[in-house]
Amino acid sequence: LVLITAVLNFSDLILYEAVLTYVGVGVDPSTSSFGGMINLARNEMSRDPVVWWSFAAAFIILSELVVSASVC
């Protein structure tokens, strides 16, 4: 029962971590995380030649992970 609950809540936990790290109250900034990747990509999109692929890559990987965890 605990394993089933953990698998069902896995995608929620990943999204919570990404949002909290993006806001700045999550994991240590030196640790790699989805929120940190999205925050760094947001900074890159404000440059003059827009670097959009880092944001797209972080978003696609996060979406694929959440959807694949939800489907199982």
Distance bins in CASP14 RR format, pairs under 12 A and 6 or more apart:
PFRMAT RR
TARGET T0000
AUTHOR 0000-0000-0000
RMODE 2
METHOD distances of the structure
MODEL  1
1 7 0 0 0 0 0 1 0 0 0 0 0
1 8 0 0 0 0 0 1 0 0 0 0 0
2 8 0 0 0 0 0 1 0 0 0 0 0
2 9 0 0 0 0 0 1 0 0 0 0 0
3 9 0 0 0 0 0 1 0 0 0 0 0
3 10 0 0 0 0 0 1 0 0 0 0 0
3 72 0 0 0 0 0 1 0 0 0 0 0
4 10 0 0 0 0 0 1 0 0 0 0 0
4 72 0 0 0 0 0 1 0 0 0 0 0
5 12 0 0 0 0 0 1 0 0 0 0 0
5 13 0 0 0 0 0 1 0 0 0 0 0
6 12 0 0 0 0 0 1 0 0 0 0 0
6 13 0 0 0 0 1 0 0 0 0 0 0
6 69 0 0 0 0 0 1 0 0 0 0 0
6 72 0 0 0 0 0 1 0 0 0 0 0
7 13 0 0 0 0 0 1 0 0 0 0 0
7 68 0 0 0 0 0 1 0 0 0 0 0
7 69 1 0 0 1 0 0 0 0 0 0 0
7 70 0 0 0 0 1 0 0 0 0 0 0
7 71 0 0 0 0 0 1 0 0 0 0 0
7 72 1 0 0 1 0 0 0 0 0 0 0
8 69 0 0 0 0 1 0 0 0 0 0 0
8 70 0 0 0 0 1 0 0 0 0 0 0
8 71 0 0 0 0 0 1 0 0 0 0 0
8 72 0 0 0 0 1 0 0 0 0 0 0
9 15 0 0 0 0 0 1 0 0 0 0 0
9 16 0 0 0 0 1 0 0 0 0 0 0
9 66 0 0 0 0 0 1 0 0 0 0 0
9 69 0 0 0 0 1 0 0 0 0 0 0
9 70 0 0 0 0 0 1 0 0 0 0 0
10 16 0 0 0 0 0 1 0 0 0 0 0
10 17 0 0 0 0 0 1 0 0 0 0 0
10 65 0 0 0 0 1 0 0 0 0 0 0
10 66 0 0 0 0 1 0 0 0 0 0 0
10 67 0 0 0 0 0 1 0 0 0 0 0
10 68 0 0 0 0 1 0 0 0 0 0 0
10 69 1 0 1 0 0 0 0 0 0 0 0
10 70 0 0 0 0 1 0 0 0 0 0 0
10 71 0 0 0 0 0 1 0 0 0 0 0
10 72 0 0 0 0 1 0 0 0 0 0 0
11 17 0 0 0 0 0 1 0 0 0 0 0
11 18 0 0 0 0 0 1 0 0 0 0 0
11 34 0 0 0 0 0 1 0 0 0 0 0
11 62 0 0 0 0 0 1 0 0 0 0 0
11 63 0 0 0 0 0 1 0 0 0 0 0
11 64 0 0 0 0 0 1 0 0 0 0 0
11 65 1 0 0 1 0 0 0 0 0 0 0
11 66 1 0 1 0 0 0 0 0 0 0 0
11 67 1 0 0 1 0 0 0 0 0 0 0
11 68 0 0 0 0 1 0 0 0 0 0 0
11 69 1 0 1 0 0 0 0 0 0 0 0
11 70 1 0 1 0 0 0 0 0 0 0 0
11 71 0 0 0 0 1 0 0 0 0 0 0
11 72 0 0 0 0 1 0 0 0 0 0 0
12 18 0 0 0 0 0 1 0 0 0 0 0
12 19 0 0 0 0 0 1 0 0 0 0 0
12 66 0 0 0 0 1 0 0 0 0 0 0
12 69 0 0 0 0 1 0 0 0 0 0 0
12 70 0 0 0 0 1 0 0 0 0 0 0
13 19 0 0 0 0 0 1 0 0 0 0 0
13 20 0 0 0 0 0 1 0 0 0 0 0
13 34 0 0 0 0 0 1 0 0 0 0 0
13 65 0 0 0 0 0 1 0 0 0 0 0
13 66 0 0 0 0 0 1 0 0 0 0 0
13 69 0 0 0 0 1 0 0 0 0 0 0
13 70 0 0 0 0 0 1 0 0 0 0 0
14 20 0 0 0 0 0 1 0 0 0 0 0
14 21 0 0 0 0 0 1 0 0 0 0 0
14 33 0 0 0 0 1 0 0 0 0 0 0
14 34 1 0 0 1 0 0 0 0 0 0 0
14 35 0 0 0 0 0 1 0 0 0 0 0
14 61 0 0 0 0 0 1 0 0 0 0 0
14 62 1 0 0 1 0 0 0 0 0 0 0
14 63 0 0 0 0 0 1 0 0 0 0 0
14 64 0 0 0 0 0 1 0 0 0 0 0
14 65 1 0 0 1 0 0 0 0 0 0 0
14 66 1 0 1 0 0 0 0 0 0 0 0
14 67 0 0 0 0 0 1 0 0 0 0 0
14 68 0 0 0 0 0 1 0 0 0 0 0
14 69 1 0 0 1 0 0 0 0 0 0 0
14 70 0 0 0 0 0 1 0 0 0 0 0
15 21 0 0 0 0 0 1 0 0 0 0 0
15 22 0 0 0 0 0 1 0 0 0 0 0
15 33 0 0 0 0 0 1 0 0 0 0 0
15 34 0 0 0 0 1 0 0 0 0 0 0
15 35 0 0 0 0 1 0 0 0 0 0 0
15 38 0 0 0 0 0 1 0 0 0 0 0
15 62 0 0 0 0 1 0 0 0 0 0 0
15 63 0 0 0 0 0 1 0 0 0 0 0
15 65 0 0 0 0 1 0 0 0 0 0 0
15 66 1 0 0 1 0 0 0 0 0 0 0
15 67 0 0 0 0 0 1 0 0 0 0 0
15 69 0 0 0 0 0 1 0 0 0 0 0
15 70 0 0 0 0 0 1 0 0 0 0 0
16 22 0 0 0 0 0 1 0 0 0 0 0
16 23 0 0 0 0 0 1 0 0 0 0 0
16 25 0 0 0 0 0 1 0 0 0 0 0
16 26 0 0 0 0 1 0 0 0 0 0 0
16 27 0 0 0 0 0 1 0 0 0 0 0
16 33 0 0 0 0 0 1 0 0 0 0 0
16 34 0 0 0 0 0 1 0 0 0 0 0
16 35 0 0 0 0 0 1 0 0 0 0 0
16 66 0 0 0 0 0 1 0 0 0 0 0
17 23 0 0 0 0 0 1 0 0 0 0 0
17 24 0 0 0 0 0 1 0 0 0 0 0
17 25 0 0 0 0 0 1 0 0 0 0 0
17 26 1 0 0 1 0 0 0 0 0 0 0
17 27 1 0 0 1 0 0 0 0 0 0 0
17 31 0 0 0 0 0 1 0 0 0 0 0
17 32 0 0 0 0 0 1 0 0 0 0 0
17 33 1 0 0 1 0 0 0 0 0 0 0
17 34 1 0 0 1 0 0 0 0 0 0 0
17 35 1 0 0 1 0 0 0 0 0 0 0
17 36 0 0 0 0 1 0 0 0 0 0 0
17 37 0 0 0 0 0 1 0 0 0 0 0
17 38 0 0 0 0 0 1 0 0 0 0 0
17 62 0 0 0 0 0 1 0 0 0 0 0
17 65 0 0 0 0 0 1 0 0 0 0 0
17 66 0 0 0 0 0 1 0 0 0 0 0
18 24 0 0 0 0 0 1 0 0 0 0 0
18 26 0 0 0 0 1 0 0 0 0 0 0
18 27 0 0 0 0 0 1 0 0 0 0 0
18 32 0 0 0 0 0 1 0 0 0 0 0
18 33 1 0 0 1 0 0 0 0 0 0 0
18 34 1 1 0 0 0 0 0 0 0 0 0
18 35 1 0 1 0 0 0 0 0 0 0 0
18 36 0 0 0 0 1 0 0 0 0 0 0
18 37 0 0 0 0 1 0 0 0 0 0 0
18 38 1 0 0 1 0 0 0 0 0 0 0
18 39 0 0 0 0 1 0 0 0 0 0 0
18 58 0 0 0 0 1 0 0 0 0 0 0
18 59 0 0 0 0 0 1 0 0 0 0 0
18 61 0 0 0 0 0 1 0 0 0 0 0
18 62 1 0 0 1 0 0 0 0 0 0 0
18 63 0 0 0 0 0 1 0 0 0 0 0
18 65 0 0 0 0 1 0 0 0 0 0 0
18 66 0 0 0 0 1 0 0 0 0 0 0
19 25 0 0 0 0 1 0 0 0 0 0 0
19 26 0 0 0 0 1 0 0 0 0 0 0
19 33 0 0 0 0 0 1 0 0 0 0 0
19 34 0 0 0 0 1 0 0 0 0 0 0
19 35 1 0 0 1 0 0 0 0 0 0 0
19 36 0 0 0 0 0 1 0 0 0 0 0
19 38 0 0 0 0 1 0 0 0 0 0 0
19 39 0 0 0 0 0 1 0 0 0 0 0
19 62 0 0 0 0 0 1 0 0 0 0 0
20 26 1 0 1 0 0 0 0 0 0 0 0
20 27 0 0 0 0 1 0 0 0 0 0 0
20 33 0 0 0 0 1 0 0 0 0 0 0
20 34 0 0 0 0 0 1 0 0 0 0 0
20 35 0 0 0 0 1 0 0 0 0 0 0
20 36 0 0 0 0 0 1 0 0 0 0 0
20 38 0 0 0 0 0 1 0 0 0 0 0
20 39 0 0 0 0 0 1 0 0 0 0 0
21 27 1 0 1 0 0 0 0 0 0 0 0
21 28 0 0 0 0 1 0 0 0 0 0 0
21 29 0 0 0 0 1 0 0 0 0 0 0
21 30 0 0 0 0 0 1 0 0 0 0 0
21 31 0 0 0 0 1 0 0 0 0 0 0
21 32 0 0 0 0 1 0 0 0 0 0 0
21 33 1 0 1 0 0 0 0 0 0 0 0
21 34 1 0 0 1 0 0 0 0 0 0 0
21 35 1 1 0 0 0 0 0 0 0 0 0
21 36 1 0 1 0 0 0 0 0 0 0 0
21 37 0 0 0 0 1 0 0 0 0 0 0
21 38 0 0 0 0 1 0 0 0 0 0 0
21 39 1 0 0 1 0 0 0 0 0 0 0
21 40 0 0 0 0 0 1 0 0 0 0 0
21 58 0 0 0 0 0 1 0 0 0 0 0
21 62 0 0 0 0 0 1 0 0 0 0 0
22 29 0 0 0 0 0 1 0 0 0 0 0
22 33 0 0 0 0 1 0 0 0 0 0 0
22 34 0 0 0 0 1 0 0 0 0 0 0
22 35 1 0 1 0 0 0 0 0 0 0 0
22 36 1 0 0 1 0 0 0 0 0 0 0
22 37 0 0 0 0 1 0 0 0 0 0 0
22 38 1 0 1 0 0 0 0 0 0 0 0
22 39 1 0 1 0 0 0 0 0 0 0 0
22 40 0 0 0 0 0 1 0 0 0 0 0
22 41 0 0 0 0 0 1 0 0 0 0 0
22 42 0 0 0 0 1 0 0 0 0 0 0
22 43 0 0 0 0 0 1 0 0 0 0 0
22 55 0 0 0 0 0 1 0 0 0 0 0
22 58 0 0 0 0 0 1 0 0 0 0 0
22 59 0 0 0 0 0 1 0 0 0 0 0
22 62 0 0 0 0 0 1 0 0 0 0 0
23 35 0 0 0 0 1 0 0 0 0 0 0
23 36 0 0 0 0 0 1 0 0 0 0 0
23 38 0 0 0 0 0 1 0 0 0 0 0
23 39 0 0 0 0 1 0 0 0 0 0 0
24 33 0 0 0 0 0 1 0 0 0 0 0
24 35 0 0 0 0 1 0 0 0 0 0 0
24 36 0 0 0 0 1 0 0 0 0 0 0
24 38 0 0 0 0 0 1 0 0 0 0 0
24 39 1 0 0 1 0 0 0 0 0 0 0
25 35 0 0 0 0 0 1 0 0 0 0 0
26 33 1 0 0 1 0 0 0 0 0 0 0
26 34 0 0 0 0 0 1 0 0 0 0 0
26 35 0 0 0 0 1 0 0 0 0 0 0
26 36 0 0 0 0 1 0 0 0 0 0 0
26 39 0 0 0 0 0 1 0 0 0 0 0
27 33 1 0 1 0 0 0 0 0 0 0 0
27 34 0 0 0 0 0 1 0 0 0 0 0
27 35 0 0 0 0 1 0 0 0 0 0 0
27 36 0 0 0 0 1 0 0 0 0 0 0
27 37 0 0 0 0 0 1 0 0 0 0 0
27 39 0 0 0 0 0 1 0 0 0 0 0
28 36 0 0 0 0 0 1 0 0 0 0 0
29 35 0 0 0 0 0 1 0 0 0 0 0
29 36 1 0 0 1 0 0 0 0 0 0 0
29 37 0 0 0 0 0 1 0 0 0 0 0
29 39 0 0 0 0 1 0 0 0 0 0 0
29 40 0 0 0 0 1 0 0 0 0 0 0
30 36 0 0 0 0 0 1 0 0 0 0 0
31 37 0 0 0 0 0 1 0 0 0 0 0
32 38 0 0 0 0 0 1 0 0 0 0 0
32 39 0 0 0 0 0 1 0 0 0 0 0
32 40 0 0 0 0 0 1 0 0 0 0 0
32 58 0 0 0 0 0 1 0 0 0 0 0
32 61 0 0 0 0 0 1 0 0 0 0 0
33 39 0 0 0 0 1 0 0 0 0 0 0
33 40 0 0 0 0 0 1 0 0 0 0 0
33 58 0 0 0 0 0 1 0 0 0 0 0
33 61 0 0 0 0 0 1 0 0 0 0 0
33 62 0 0 0 0 0 1 0 0 0 0 0
34 40 0 0 0 0 0 1 0 0 0 0 0
34 41 0 0 0 0 0 1 0 0 0 0 0
34 55 0 0 0 0 0 1 0 0 0 0 0
34 57 0 0 0 0 0 1 0 0 0 0 0
34 58 1 0 0 1 0 0 0 0 0 0 0
34 59 0 0 0 0 1 0 0 0 0 0 0
34 60 0 0 0 0 0 1 0 0 0 0 0
34 61 1 0 0 1 0 0 0 0 0 0 0
34 62 1 0 1 0 0 0 0 0 0 0 0
34 63 0 0 0 0 0 1 0 0 0 0 0
34 64 0 0 0 0 0 1 0 0 0 0 0
34 65 0 0 0 0 1 0 0 0 0 0 0
34 66 0 0 0 0 1 0 0 0 0 0 0
35 41 0 0 0 0 1 0 0 0 0 0 0
35 42 0 0 0 0 1 0 0 0 0 0 0
35 55 0 0 0 0 0 1 0 0 0 0 0
35 58 1 0 0 1 0 0 0 0 0 0 0
35 59 0 0 0 0 0 1 0 0 0 0 0
35 61 0 0 0 0 0 1 0 0 0 0 0
35 62 0 0 0 0 1 0 0 0 0 0 0
36 42 0 0 0 0 1 0 0 0 0 0 0
36 43 0 0 0 0 0 1 0 0 0 0 0
36 44 0 0 0 0 0 1 0 0 0 0 0
36 54 0 0 0 0 0 1 0 0 0 0 0
36 55 0 0 0 0 0 1 0 0 0 0 0
36 58 0 0 0 0 1 0 0 0 0 0 0
36 62 0 0 0 0 0 1 0 0 0 0 0
37 43 0 0 0 0 0 1 0 0 0 0 0
37 44 0 0 0 0 0 1 0 0 0 0 0
37 54 1 0 0 1 0 0 0 0 0 0 0
37 55 0 0 0 0 1 0 0 0 0 0 0
37 56 0 0 0 0 0 1 0 0 0 0 0
37 57 0 0 0 0 1 0 0 0 0 0 0
37 58 1 0 1 0 0 0 0 0 0 0 0
37 59 0 0 0 0 1 0 0 0 0 0 0
37 60 0 0 0 0 0 1 0 0 0 0 0
37 61 0 0 0 0 1 0 0 0 0 0 0
37 62 0 0 0 0 1 0 0 0 0 0 0
38 44 0 0 0 0 0 1 0 0 0 0 0
38 45 0 0 0 0 0 1 0 0 0 0 0
38 54 0 0 0 0 1 0 0 0 0 0 0
38 55 1 0 0 1 0 0 0 0 0 0 0
38 56 0 0 0 0 0 1 0 0 0 0 0
38 57 0 0 0 0 0 1 0 0 0 0 0
38 58 1 0 1 0 0 0 0 0 0 0 0
38 59 1 0 0 1 0 0 0 0 0 0 0
38 60 0 0 0 0 0 1 0 0 0 0 0
38 61 0 0 0 0 0 1 0 0 0 0 0
38 62 1 0 0 1 0 0 0 0 0 0 0
38 63 0 0 0 0 0 1 0 0 0 0 0
39 45 0 0 0 0 0 1 0 0 0 0 0
39 46 0 0 0 0 0 1 0 0 0 0 0
39 54 0 0 0 0 0 1 0 0 0 0 0
39 55 0 0 0 0 0 1 0 0 0 0 0
39 58 0 0 0 0 1 0 0 0 0 0 0
40 46 0 0 0 0 0 1 0 0 0 0 0
40 47 0 0 0 0 0 1 0 0 0 0 0
40 51 0 0 0 0 0 1 0 0 0 0 0
40 54 1 0 0 1 0 0 0 0 0 0 0
40 55 0 0 0 0 1 0 0 0 0 0 0
40 57 0 0 0 0 0 1 0 0 0 0 0
40 58 0 0 0 0 1 0 0 0 0 0 0
41 47 0 0 0 0 0 1 0 0 0 0 0
41 50 0 0 0 0 0 1 0 0 0 0 0
41 51 1 0 0 1 0 0 0 0 0 0 0
41 52 0 0 0 0 1 0 0 0 0 0 0
41 53 0 0 0 0 1 0 0 0 0 0 0
41 54 1 0 1 0 0 0 0 0 0 0 0
41 55 1 1 0 0 0 0 0 0 0 0 0
41 56 0 0 0 0 1 0 0 0 0 0 0
41 57 1 0 0 1 0 0 0 0 0 0 0
41 58 1 0 1 0 0 0 0 0 0 0 0
41 59 0 0 0 0 1 0 0 0 0 0 0
41 60 0 0 0 0 0 1 0 0 0 0 0
41 61 0 0 0 0 0 1 0 0 0 0 0
41 62 0 0 0 0 0 1 0 0 0 0 0
42 50 0 0 0 0 0 1 0 0 0 0 0
42 51 0 0 0 0 0 1 0 0 0 0 0
42 52 0 0 0 0 0 1 0 0 0 0 0
42 54 0 0 0 0 1 0 0 0 0 0 0
42 55 1 0 0 1 0 0 0 0 0 0 0
42 58 0 0 0 0 1 0 0 0 0 0 0
42 59 0 0 0 0 0 1 0 0 0 0 0
43 50 0 0 0 0 0 1 0 0 0 0 0
43 51 0 0 0 0 1 0 0 0 0 0 0
43 54 0 0 0 0 1 0 0 0 0 0 0
43 55 0 0 0 0 1 0 0 0 0 0 0
44 50 0 0 0 0 1 0 0 0 0 0 0
44 51 1 0 1 0 0 0 0 0 0 0 0
44 52 0 0 0 0 1 0 0 0 0 0 0
44 53 0 0 0 0 1 0 0 0 0 0 0
44 54 1 0 1 0 0 0 0 0 0 0 0
44 55 1 0 0 1 0 0 0 0 0 0 0
44 56 0 0 0 0 0 1 0 0 0 0 0
44 57 0 0 0 0 0 1 0 0 0 0 0
44 58 0 0 0 0 0 1 0 0 0 0 0
45 51 1 0 0 1 0 0 0 0 0 0 0
45 52 1 0 0 1 0 0 0 0 0 0 0
45 53 0 0 0 0 0 1 0 0 0 0 0
45 54 0 0 0 0 1 0 0 0 0 0 0
45 55 1 0 1 0 0 0 0 0 0 0 0
45 56 0 0 0 0 0 1 0 0 0 0 0
45 58 0 0 0 0 0 1 0 0 0 0 0
45 59 0 0 0 0 0 1 0 0 0 0 0
46 52 0 0 0 0 0 1 0 0 0 0 0
46 55 0 0 0 0 0 1 0 0 0 0 0
47 54 0 0 0 0 0 1 0 0 0 0 0
47 55 0 0 0 0 0 1 0 0 0 0 0
50 56 0 0 0 0 0 1 0 0 0 0 0
51 57 0 0 0 0 0 1 0 0 0 0 0
52 58 0 0 0 0 0 1 0 0 0 0 0
52 59 0 0 0 0 0 1 0 0 0 0 0
52 60 0 0 0 0 0 1 0 0 0 0 0
53 59 0 0 0 0 0 1 0 0 0 0 0
53 60 0 0 0 0 0 1 0 0 0 0 0
54 60 0 0 0 0 0 1 0 0 0 0 0
54 61 0 0 0 0 0 1 0 0 0 0 0
55 61 0 0 0 0 0 1 0 0 0 0 0
55 62 0 0 0 0 0 1 0 0 0 0 0
56 62 0 0 0 0 0 1 0 0 0 0 0
56 63 0 0 0 0 0 1 0 0 0 0 0
57 63 0 0 0 0 0 1 0 0 0 0 0
57 64 0 0 0 0 0 1 0 0 0 0 0
58 64 0 0 0 0 0 1 0 0 0 0 0
58 65 0 0 0 0 0 1 0 0 0 0 0
59 65 0 0 0 0 0 1 0 0 0 0 0
59 66 0 0 0 0 0 1 0 0 0 0 0
60 66 0 0 0 0 0 1 0 0 0 0 0
60 67 0 0 0 0 0 1 0 0 0 0 0
61 67 0 0 0 0 0 1 0 0 0 0 0
61 68 0 0 0 0 0 1 0 0 0 0 0
62 68 0 0 0 0 0 1 0 0 0 0 0
62 69 0 0 0 0 0 1 0 0 0 0 0
63 69 0 0 0 0 0 1 0 0 0 0 0
63 70 0 0 0 0 0 1 0 0 0 0 0
64 70 0 0 0 0 0 1 0 0 0 0 0
64 71 0 0 0 0 0 1 0 0 0 0 0
65 71 0 0 0 0 0 1 0 0 0 0 0
65 72 0 0 0 0 0 1 0 0 0 0 0
66 72 0 0 0 0 0 1 0 0 0 0 0
END
